[in-house]
């Protein structure tokens, strides 16, 4: 068993920043990651990092834009923490050597982004995430932080007190991809989950193959509720053939969207009369799909994004990698012709419930980045707000796990924060796990930390050996059916009938997963085994997304319901919470916190 003060699971932007922050506080830190840090999906982020750095801008404007973008479902303490801490974090990155794009006078460049009232998005060409990863990984290497590379964490080591708020997380269990061993990691201070998103729930996604919702699924099963899972962001500009992202920076620099009739439809069709292409992502994605569905798309599949008018010099200077992406994946030279684009799953606003310090209701368990929900983004994330979330809340989670006092959190967490329970949701099948043995430790008897970790290791070793030794269904068949159902029924446009069909398919997938087996018997670099475990996580995540979407009978942010075409503040100004509850999902709600440091945010009509 390995032992450290703080164990960080995942090595993308949030994980790297958490590890550095914990090490700065004097903790012995280890990063446990299924990918080498610079292969993490943060490297695919293109657009930039929002931070109020210039005269005429301030954190309060950033906070207001974020709250408006969230459609008033964000929690003010978390949003204001993001806006207040982002400038210092960006300056720290610059001091660490991040190669930000610069103006002629030497200042860090900032560009407009959708939903922002000020051009506050700092960037490094159109490869901001790539440079962010490398800059912070240099710091990890410099500081000698231990990185357990290619260790796939598949279970948390948590005591099994009846009440989740009484449970303690003492470590994690990981599968050593190189050797095939199942090993334990004890954390004497805390475990920080920074496992990224869950885009592989859907067929068409900008996310990497490794983004399988591992963190939310593990935390959910360990007793930490998941929050606002129904809110999934579909980015308006992805390449049709692959889902590869075309940065919002293209529109920020002045790129224009056209439909098949040559109309600049964001304006001409009245979707966003003021902001046009720079309306928030949910607005632009719905506009594009409406154009396609009403017959004004191209080849009944996509619209076009044109940046030719920006000129070759400006494009090459600020958006060079976009040229290569369009050429490599679509055979289009964007210097000479428009690029085909359509909405694709991009980001998950929901995730593991945390406060603004990254804490969950399970003592010793933290989460940061896309796997977490503080809630900063509410029902819709603004472009440029993901990367500051990684560094701001990664740093806070790392410091708190290392024992630093960050003050009392204002965002409540855990079942005790509930305001009401959902007991009237009609579902076509009984959701939840099958044949669950929910003793996280052993008969409630184990509380000594090392014994809790050892028990979790033995439990996981038995599960993995069973998958390797039995004959059964290949996970890929199950995953394909799951992704197809989620893409068809839980996409940008949602209906009650479709959501119920998705729940039926998820149930079928869960039943088939009981007989899943791994065809590759090897114990080293067994990717079939890794993908099989990941598919189990995808089933849990898909079910929580769909349950939340069925329960929320309103239209807010990224959540569009055909039967409910209005925002209902009187009924739905609250977070959708789902707890594991012995394998049976329990839905409840907690209020949105709109009271900020100096003001209370009043919900208004959201228009661009």
C-alpha positions in Angstrom: 0.0 0.0 0.0 1.2 3.5 -0.9 0.7 6.2 1.7 0.8 10.0 1.2 -0.8 13.1 2.8 -2.8 14.0 -0.2 -3.7 11.8 -3.2 -4.9 13.6 -6.3 -6.8 11.4 -8.8 -6.3 12.7 -12.3 -3.6 14.9 -13.8 -5.3 17.4 -16.0 -5.6 21.1 -15.2 -7.4 20.7 -11.9 -5.3 17.8 -10.7 -2.0 19.5 -11.5 -3.1 22.7 -9.8 -4.3 20.8 -6.7 -1.1 18.9 -6.4 1.0 22.0 -6.7 -1.1 23.9 -4.1 -1.0 21.0 -1.6 2.8 20.7 -2.0 3.1 24.4 -1.4 1.3 23.9 1.9 3.9 21.3 2.9 2.0 18.1 2.1 3.5 14.9 0.7 1.5 14.7 -2.5 0.9 11.9 -5.0 -0.9 12.1 -8.3 -2.6 8.9 -9.5 -3.6 9.0 -13.1 -4.7 6.7 -15.9 -3.0 9.0 -18.5 0.3 10.7 -18.5 -0.4 14.3 -17.3 0.3 16.1 -20.6 -2.1 13.6 -22.4 -5.0 14.8 -20.2 -8.0 16.3 -22.0 -7.3 19.8 -20.7 -4.8 19.8 -23.5 -7.7 20.0 -26.0 -9.0 23.3 -24.6 -8.5 25.9 -27.2 -10.2 29.2 -26.4 -8.9 30.8 -23.2 -9.1 31.7 -19.5 -11.5 34.4 -18.3 -10.0 36.8 -15.8 -10.7 40.5 -15.0 -7.2 42.0 -15.6 -7.7 45.3 -17.3 -9.0 48.8 -16.5 -12.7 48.9 -17.2 -13.2 45.3 -16.0 -13.5 43.9 -12.5 -14.4 40.7 -10.8 -18.0 41.8 -10.1 -18.6 42.2 -13.8 -17.2 38.7 -14.4 -19.3 37.3 -11.6 -22.5 38.9 -13.0 -21.8 37.6 -16.5 -21.3 34.1 -15.1 -24.5 34.3 -13.0 -26.4 35.5 -16.0 -24.9 32.8 -18.2 -25.8 30.2 -15.6 -29.4 31.2 -16.1 -29.4 32.0 -12.3 -28.7 28.5 -11.2 -25.1 29.1 -10.1 -24.3 29.6 -6.5 -23.1 33.1 -5.8 -20.3 32.3 -3.3 -18.7 29.9 -5.8 -19.1 32.2 -8.7 -17.6 35.1 -6.8 -14.7 33.0 -5.7 -14.0 32.1 -9.3 -14.1 35.7 -10.4 -12.0 37.0 -7.5 -9.3 34.3 -7.6 -8.9 34.1 -11.4 -6.7 37.1 -11.9 -4.2 36.0 -9.4 -4.1 32.5 -10.8 -3.6 33.8 -14.4 -0.8 36.0 -13.2 0.8 33.0 -11.4 0.6 31.0 -14.6 2.4 33.9 -16.4 5.1 33.9 -13.8 5.5 30.2 -14.2 6.2 30.8 -17.9 2.9 30.2 -19.7 3.3 31.7 -23.2 0.2 33.8 -23.4 -0.5 35.7 -26.6 0.5 39.3 -26.2 -0.4 42.7 -27.6 2.2 45.0 -29.2 2.7 46.8 -25.9 3.6 43.5 -24.2 0.3 43.1 -22.3 -1.3 39.7 -22.2 -4.0 39.6 -25.0 -7.6 39.3 -24.2 -10.4 38.5 -26.7 -14.2 38.6 -26.6 -16.1 35.4 -25.8 -19.8 34.5 -25.8 -21.9 35.9 -23.0 -19.1 38.3 -21.7 -19.7 42.0 -21.3 -15.9 42.7 -21.6 -13.2 41.0 -23.6 -11.6 39.2 -20.7 -10.5 35.9 -22.2 -6.7 35.5 -22.0 -5.3 32.9 -24.4 -2.2 31.3 -25.9 -3.1 31.1 -29.6 -5.8 28.5 -29.9 -3.8 26.0 -27.8 -4.4 27.5 -24.4 -5.1 24.2 -22.7 -2.1 22.5 -24.2 0.2 25.3 -22.8 -1.6 25.3 -19.5 -0.9 21.5 -19.0 2.8 21.8 -19.9 3.3 24.9 -17.8 1.9 23.2 -14.7 3.5 19.8 -15.4 6.9 21.6 -15.4 6.1 22.8 -11.9 5.1 19.3 -10.8 8.4 17.9 -12.1 10.4 20.8 -10.6 8.9 20.2 -7.2 9.4 16.4 -7.3 5.8 15.6 -6.8 5.2 11.8 -7.1 3.2 10.9 -10.2 1.8 7.3 -10.5 1.4 7.3 -14.2 -1.0 4.7 -15.8 -2.7 3.7 -12.6 -6.5 3.6 -13.1 -8.4 4.5 -10.0 -11.6 2.4 -9.9 -12.9 2.7 -6.3 -12.7 5.0 -3.3 -11.9 3.6 0.1 -14.7 5.0 2.3 -16.1 4.0 5.7 -19.7 2.8 5.5 -21.5 4.8 8.1 -25.2 4.8 7.4 -25.2 8.6 6.9 -22.9 9.9 4.0 -22.1 12.9 6.1 -20.5 10.7 8.7 -18.4 8.8 6.2 -14.6 9.3 5.8 -12.5 8.8 2.7 -9.1 7.2 3.5 -7.8 6.6 0.1 -8.4 5.0 -3.3 -7.9 1.7 -5.1 -6.1 1.6 -8.5 -5.4 -0.9 -11.2 -1.7 -0.7 -12.3 -2.1 -0.8 -16.0 1.5 -1.8 -16.5 1.6 -4.8 -14.1 -2.0 -5.7 -13.7 -1.8 -5.4 -9.9 -4.6 -3.9 -7.8 -3.1 -1.6 -5.3 -4.2 0.7 -2.5 -3.3 4.4 -1.9 -3.9 5.7 1.6 -4.4 9.4 2.0 -3.8 10.7 5.5 -5.1 14.2 4.6 -7.5 13.9 1.7 -8.3 12.6 -1.7 -8.9 15.1 -4.5 -10.9 13.8 -7.5 -9.9 15.7 -10.7 -11.0 13.1 -13.3 -12.5 15.4 -15.9 -15.8 15.0 -17.8 -18.0 12.3 -19.1 -18.4 13.0 -22.8 -18.2 9.3 -23.7 -21.8 9.0 -22.5 -22.6 10.4 -26.0 -21.7 9.4 -29.5 -20.8 12.8 -30.9 -18.5 14.6 -28.4 -15.5 16.8 -28.3 -14.2 14.8 -25.3 -11.4 12.3 -25.4 -12.0 8.5 -25.2 -10.7 8.6 -21.6 -13.5 11.0 -20.4 -15.8 8.4 -18.9 -17.2 10.0 -15.8 -15.0 8.0 -13.4 -14.9 10.5 -10.6 -18.7 11.3 -10.4 -19.5 7.6 -10.6 -17.1 6.6 -7.8 -18.1 9.5 -5.6 -21.8 8.9 -6.2 -21.5 5.2 -5.2 -19.4 6.2 -2.1 -22.2 8.5 -0.8 -21.4 12.0 -2.2 -24.5 13.3 -4.0 -24.2 14.4 -7.6 -25.7 17.8 -8.5 -27.5 19.2 -11.6 -26.5 16.3 -13.8 -29.2 17.2 -16.4 -27.2 20.2 -17.5 -25.0 19.1 -20.4 -23.4 21.6 -22.7 -23.4 21.1 -26.4 -20.7 23.2 -28.1 -22.0 24.9 -31.3 -18.9 24.5 -33.4 -17.6 20.9 -33.7 -16.5 19.2 -36.9 -19.3 16.9 -38.1 -17.1 13.8 -39.0 -15.3 13.6 -35.7 -16.6 15.9 -33.0 -13.3 17.7 -32.9 -13.7 21.2 -31.3 -13.4 24.4 -33.3 -12.7 27.0 -30.7 -15.1 29.7 -29.7 -12.0 31.9 -30.3 -12.9 31.8 -34.0 -16.2 33.6 -33.3 -14.5 35.7 -30.7 -12.1 37.0 -33.4 -15.1 37.7 -35.7 -16.0 34.4 -37.3 -19.5 34.3 -38.8 -22.1 31.5 -38.9 -24.1 31.0 -42.1 -27.0 28.6 -42.9 -27.5 26.8 -46.2 -29.3 29.8 -47.7 -26.4 32.1 -47.0 -28.1 33.9 -44.1 -26.2 35.1 -41.1 -29.0 33.4 -39.1 -28.0 34.4 -35.6 -29.1 37.9 -36.6 -31.4 37.4 -39.6 -33.5 34.8 -37.9 -33.6 36.7 -34.6 -31.9 34.2 -32.3 -29.5 36.8 -30.7 -30.1 40.3 -32.1 -27.4 41.9 -30.1 -24.7 39.3 -29.5 -25.2 37.3 -32.7 -22.5 34.5 -32.9 -21.3 35.5 -29.4 -24.5 34.6 -27.6 -24.0 31.9 -25.0 -23.3 28.4 -26.2 -26.8 27.0 -25.4 -28.4 29.7 -27.5 -26.1 29.2 -30.5 -26.4 25.4 -30.4 -30.2 25.5 -30.4 -30.2 28.1 -33.2 -28.0 25.8 -35.4 -30.1 22.7 -34.8 -33.3 24.7 -35.5 -31.9 25.8 -38.8 -30.9 22.2 -39.7 -34.2 20.7 -38.5 -36.2 23.3 -40.5 -34.3 22.5 -43.7 -31.9 25.4 -43.8 -28.8 23.4 -43.0 -26.3 22.0 -45.4 -26.6 18.3 -46.3 -29.3 18.2 -43.5 -26.4 18.0 -41.0 -24.5 21.2 -40.4 -24.0 24.9 -40.9 -20.9 26.8 -41.9 -18.4 28.9 -39.9 -16.5 31.4 -42.0 -13.3 33.2 -40.9 -11.8 34.0 -44.3 -12.5 37.7 -43.9 -10.2 37.9 -40.9 -7.2 37.6 -43.2 -4.4 35.0 -43.3 -2.1 37.0 -41.0 -4.6 37.3 -38.2 -5.8 33.7 -38.5 -2.2 32.3 -38.6 -1.2 34.4 -35.6 -4.2 33.7 -33.3 -5.9 30.6 -34.7 -3.3 28.6 -36.5 -4.3 25.1 -35.2 -7.8 25.7 -36.5 -6.4 25.6 -40.0 -4.8 22.2 -39.4 -7.9 20.7 -37.7 -10.2 21.7 -40.5 -7.7 20.4 -43.2 -6.9 17.2 -41.4 -10.4 16.1 -40.4 -12.7 17.7 -43.0 -10.4 18.4 -46.0 -11.3 22.1 -45.8 -8.8 25.0 -46.0 -10.5 27.6 -43.8 -8.3 30.3 -45.4 -10.2 29.7 -48.6 -13.6 28.3 -47.7 -16.0 28.0 -44.7 -15.8 25.2 -42.2 -18.7 22.8 -41.6 -19.8 22.8 -38.0 -22.6 21.4 -35.8 -23.3 21.1 -32.1 -21.5 18.3 -30.2 -21.5 17.3 -26.5 -18.7 19.3 -24.9 -19.0 19.9 -21.2 -20.9 18.8 -18.1 -22.1 21.6 -15.8 -23.3 19.0 -13.3 -21.0 16.8 -11.2 -20.0 15.8 -7.7 -21.5 18.2 -5.2 -18.8 20.4 -3.5 -18.6 23.7 -1.7 -16.3 26.5 -2.9 -13.4 24.8 -1.1 -13.8 21.6 -3.1 -15.1 19.6 -0.1 -17.8 17.0 -0.5 -20.1 15.8 2.3 -17.8 12.8 2.8 -14.9 13.8 5.1 -11.6 13.8 3.3 -13.1 13.6 -0.2 -12.6 16.6 -2.5 -13.4 17.2 -6.1 -12.4 19.9 -8.6 -12.7 20.7 -12.3 -15.3 19.3 -14.6 -16.0 16.3 -12.4 -17.2 18.6 -9.7 -20.2 21.0 -9.3 -19.6 23.9 -6.9 -21.9 25.3 -8.6 -20.1 27.8 -10.8 -21.8 27.2 -14.1 -25.4 26.5 -13.1 -27.4 25.5 -16.2 -24.9 26.8 -18.8 -21.2 27.4 -18.8 -19.8 30.5 -20.5 -16.9 29.9 -22.8 -13.6 30.7 -21.1 -14.8 29.8 -17.6 -13.7 26.1 -17.6 -10.0 26.8 -17.4 -10.2 29.3 -14.5 -12.4 26.8 -12.7 -9.6 24.2 -13.0 -6.9 26.4 -11.5 -9.0 28.3 -9.0 -10.9 25.3 -7.4 -8.0 22.9 -8.0 -5.8 25.2 -5.9 -8.4 25.6 -3.2 -9.1 21.9 -3.0 -5.4 21.1 -2.8 -4.8 23.7 -0.1 -7.7 22.5 2.0 -6.8 18.8 1.7 -3.3 19.8 2.9 -4.9 21.2 6.0 -5.0 24.9 5.3 -7.9 26.8 6.7 -9.8 28.6 3.9 -12.6 29.8 6.1 -16.2 28.4 6.5 -17.8 27.6 3.1 -21.0 29.3 2.2 -22.3 26.6 -0.2 -23.9 23.8 1.8 -23.3 20.2 0.9 -24.7 16.8 1.8 -28.3 15.5 2.3 -28.7 17.8 5.3 -28.9 20.7 2.9 -32.0 19.4 1.2 -35.1 21.6 1.0 -37.5 19.0 -0.4 -37.5 15.4 -1.7 -38.8 14.3 -5.1 -41.2 11.4 -4.5 -43.6 11.8 -7.5 -41.3 11.2 -10.5 -42.8 8.5 -12.8 -40.3 6.4 -14.5 -40.9 3.5 -17.0 -38.4 1.3 -15.1 -37.0 1.1 -11.7 -33.7 3.0 -11.9 -30.6 2.0 -9.9 -28.1 -0.8 -9.5 -28.7 -4.5 -9.6 -27.5 -6.9 -6.9 -25.7 -4.2 -4.9 -23.6 -5.1 -1.9 -23.4 -1.6 -0.5 -21.0 -2.2 2.4 -18.3 0.2 1.5 -16.2 -1.1 4.4 -17.2 -4.4 6.1 -20.4 -4.7 8.1 -19.8 -1.1 9.4 -17.0 -2.5 11.5 -13.9 -1.1 9.8 -13.0 2.5 10.7 -9.2 2.2 11.0 -7.9 3.9 7.8 -5.5 1.2 6.6 -8.1 -1.5 7.1 -10.6 0.5 5.1 -8.2 0.8 2.2 -7.2 -2.9 2.4 -10.8 -4.0 2.4 -11.5 -1.8 -0.7 -8.5 -3.3 -2.4 -9.7 -6.9 -1.8 -13.2 -6.0 -2.9 -12.0 -4.5 -6.2 -9.5 -7.3 -6.8 -12.3 -9.8 -6.6 -14.5 -7.8 -9.0 -11.7 -7.4 -11.6 -10.7 -11.1 -11.4 -14.4 -12.0 -12.0 -14.5 -9.9 -15.2 -11.2 -11.5 -16.4 -12.1 -15.1 -15.7 -15.8 -15.4 -16.8 -17.4 -15.7 -20.2 -20.0 -13.1 -21.1 -20.9 -10.0 -23.0 -18.3 -7.6 -24.4 -18.7 -4.1 -22.9 -18.5 -2.4 -26.4 -21.9 -3.6 -27.4 -23.4 -2.2 -24.2 -21.5 1.1 -24.6 -22.7 1.6 -28.2 -26.3 1.1 -27.3 -26.0 3.5 -24.3 -24.3 6.2 -26.4 -26.8 5.9 -29.2 -29.8 6.3 -26.8 -28.2 9.3 -25.0 -27.5 11.0 -28.3 -30.9 10.4 -29.6 -33.0 11.2 -26.5 -30.9 13.3 -24.1 -29.4 15.7 -26.6 -30.0 19.4 -27.1 -33.8 19.0 -27.6 -35.5 16.7 -25.0 -39.0 15.3 -24.7 -40.7 13.4 -21.9 -41.2 10.4 -24.2 -37.6 10.4 -25.3 -36.2 10.7 -21.8 -38.3 7.7 -20.7 -37.0 5.7 -23.7 -33.5 6.5 -22.6 -34.1 5.3 -19.1 -35.5 2.0 -20.5 -32.3 1.6 -22.6 -30.1 2.4 -19.6 -31.9 -0.2 -17.6 -31.3 -2.8 -20.3 -27.6 -1.8 -20.5 -27.3 -2.2 -16.7 -28.9 -5.6 -16.8 -26.6 -6.8 -19.6 -23.6 -5.3 -17.7 -24.2 -7.9 -15.0 -22.8 -10.5 -17.4 -20.0 -8.4 -18.8 -16.7 -10.1 -19.4 -13.2 -9.2 -20.6 -12.1 -11.1 -23.7 -8.4 -10.2 -23.2 -7.0 -12.4 -20.4 -3.7 -10.5 -20.1 -2.7 -8.7 -17.0 -0.6 -6.0 -18.6 -1.8 -3.0 -20.5 -5.3 -4.6 -20.7 -7.2 -1.8 -22.3 -10.3 -4.0 -22.7 -10.5 -4.3 -18.9 -10.1 -0.6 -18.4 -12.8 0.2 -21.0 -15.1 -2.4 -19.4 -14.8 -0.8 -15.9 -15.3 2.6 -17.6 -18.6 1.4 -19.2 -20.0 0.6 -15.8 -19.3 4.2 -14.8 -20.9 5.5 -17.9 -24.1 3.6 -17.1 -24.3 5.3 -13.6 -23.6 8.7 -15.0 -26.1 8.4 -17.9 -28.8 7.4 -15.5 -28.3 10.4 -13.3 -28.3 12.8 -16.3 -31.5 11.3 -17.6 -33.3 11.2 -14.2 -32.4 14.8 -13.6 -33.6 15.8 -17.1 -36.9 14.0 -16.6 -37.5 15.6 -13.2 -36.7 19.2 -14.2 -39.9 20.3 -15.9 -38.7 23.7 -17.2 -36.5 25.2 -19.9 -33.4 26.6 -18.3 -29.9 27.1 -19.8 -28.8 24.0 -21.6 -31.8 22.0 -20.5 -34.6 22.3 -23.1 -37.9 20.5 -22.6 -40.4 20.4 -25.4 -43.4 20.2 -23.0 -42.0 23.0 -20.8 -40.9 26.0 -22.8 -40.3 28.5 -20.0 -38.1 29.1 -17.1 -40.0 28.6 -13.9 -38.2 30.4 -11.1 -41.1 30.0 -8.7 -40.7 26.2 -8.9 -37.2 25.4 -10.2 -34.8 27.9 -8.7 -33.1 24.9 -7.0 -30.5 22.3 -7.6 -31.4 18.8 -8.6 -29.6 16.4 -6.3 -29.2 12.6 -6.7 -27.9 10.3 -3.9 -27.0 6.6 -4.3 -29.0 5.5 -1.3 -28.0 1.8 -1.4 -28.1 1.6 -5.2 -31.5 3.2 -5.6 -31.2 6.8 -6.8 -32.8 9.3 -4.4 -33.8 12.6 -5.9 -34.0 15.7 -3.8 -33.4 19.4 -4.1 -31.5 22.2 -2.4 -31.9 26.0 -2.9 -29.7 28.0 -5.2 -27.6 30.5 -3.2 -28.1 33.9 -4.8 -26.7 36.0 -1.9 -23.2 37.2 -2.8 -20.6 39.2 -1.0 -22.1 42.6 -1.7 -25.4 41.9 -3.5 -28.1 39.4 -4.1 -28.4 38.3 -7.7 -32.0 38.8 -8.9 -33.1 36.5 -11.7 -33.8 38.4 -14.9 -34.8 37.5 -18.5 -31.7 36.1 -20.1 -31.2 37.6 -23.6 -28.3 38.3 -25.9 
